[in-house]
Amino acid sequence: MSNTATAINTFGSSPKDNFESPQEQQLITLSISDYKSIFIQIEKLNDRIAALESHQSEDMEHLARSIAEDRQRITKLEKVEPQPLQKDRAEILRALIAANGGKMLAKDARQKMHLSKELFSMLIASMGDYLEVKPLHSDKRKKVLALK
């Protein structure tokens, strides 16, 4: 019966309420040399943490520089400079159009230059500063090249 009464009395309390065990209540004594060695170990750990933090910041700066350099490289690669052969073809096309009075059908120019449709299209795209492409007024399907 007394076990039941004890169980009822301790029913609401949890083991966390008595969080200090008899072992934890004992006094810990350290010698000065033990205290100094613990303190030295703490200082070493703090120094190591500081070194790791500085190393991490250096790595972050290096990574940021690498990303910036990669972006510059990508930007340079995205810029398409006309190749020497394209420059020659551009000069030939401008001379051909000039010889025809400043205007010419795109189909006729392509055939006279013996270029495929794809190459001719790329040539016209690279010459955007010098050429104007307009539809022919009588047949909108045909394109007229005119010098700017």
Secondary structure, 3 states (H helix, E strand, C coil): CHHHHHHHHCCCCCCCCCCCCCCCCCCCCCCHHHHHHHHHHHHHHHHHHHHHHHHHHHHHHHHHHHHHHHHHHHHHHHCCCCCHHHHHHHHHHHHHHHHCCCEEEHHHHHHHHCCCHHHHHHHHHHCCCCEEEEECCCCCCCEEEEEC
